[in-house]
Amino acid sequence: MSQTNKIQTRKPKWLRRRLPSGPAYEKIRSLINKGRLHTVCQEAQCPNQFECFSQKTATFLIMGSRCTRNCRFCNIEAGPDSPPDPDEPLRVAEAAAFMALQYVVVTSVTRDDIPDGGAGLFAETITALKEKIPGVMVEVLIPDFQGVKQALKTVLAAKPDVLNHNIETIPRLYPVVRPQADYERSLTLLRRVADIDDTIPAKSGLMLGLGETDQEVEETLTDLHDTGCRMLTLGQYLQPTPAHLPVSRFIPPEEFDKWHERALGIGFTEVASGPFVRSSYHAKELFCDNGSR
């Protein structure tokens, strides 16, 4: 490893913070474990999991804890070894109801081994949540379903409040960062959201710090805006283990502030931009703070 990479593995001061804990955190962690549930917070080693658990929030990860893809930025293990649990949607809804959640984020591992990519399980989970918790808002963070339009229709027919699909990085880096994904396929998915149901807003996000240039970020934001996507998250990529891609650069908070303003200038209406921002971090605030909702 080069000296530059050694330096980049040392987190700057703005990425260091005390990790909260306490009874609320332990209660949510225990509930998730007893319910045989998974959260992306734990599986992906999200740096916000302690804060979110302490605030009684979590992003539920359905269809198991292993993925058919092997993205080089993600800490979720590859290679699912069992079919999805048909009872999982109800267990997610029961856990969310016990936590008294009014805004629930549901995501999944990518399951290219399932005929519909798991779209039906997403729809069942949305339905179970809305039946179990009156007035609940549900955001889904979905994989690309290998570009199958009917799978997206299945999810949207269940009426999630937000449809999130992350573009993750700029197109030049896809072969290295997301070798089994396709930039244009993800853009097409986001474009189809409004075509299928224009009452459901599309949301997407990027990680910064993988070696992208400012011009490439600007072009990607423009591509996203052109699909009709108006909700955006921008966060710092953090290397989960030495086996994953190294951090090319730690972006200081003031640069994230500039990207926030630039994204609004391009036409995004809700933008969360900062070192600790993740696609589901403070998702309720991003959705609800807009005065039109």
Number of C-alpha atoms within 10 A of each C-alpha: 6 7 7 11 13 11 13 15 16 11 12 12 8 12 15 8 8 7 10 14 13 10 10 16 19 14 14 21 20 12 15 19 11 10 13 12 19 20 24 22 20 20 15 16 15 18 18 18 24 23 18 20 22 20 13 17 23 30 25 23 21 24 25 21 22 20 20 17 20 19 21 18 23 21 20 20 16 16 14 19 11 9 11 15 11 11 11 20 20 18 18 25 23 17 19 25 17 12 15 13 16 17 21 24 25 23 21 25 23 25 24 17 13 13 11 17 22 24 23 16 22 26 23 19 26 30 19 18 27 19 13 14 18 10 11 19 20 21 24 26 22 21 23 24 22 18 16 13 15 12 21 25 16 18 22 22 14 16 19 25 20 21 23 27 22 20 26 23 23 22 18 12 15 17 14 12 21 20 13 13 18 16 18 13 16 22 24 15 21 28 18 18 24 16 10 14 13 11 13 15 20 24 28 25 25 23 23 26 19 21 15 17 12 11 9 15 18 16 14 19 24 16 14 25 21 15 17 21 26 20 25 26 25 24 22 24 26 26 18 19 12 8 10 15 18 22 24 19 19 20 17 15 17 11 13 20 15 12 21 20 14 15 25 16 10 14 16 21 14 19 22 24 23 21 23 18 22 22 23 22 22 13 19 16 12 17 20 12 10 10 6 5 6
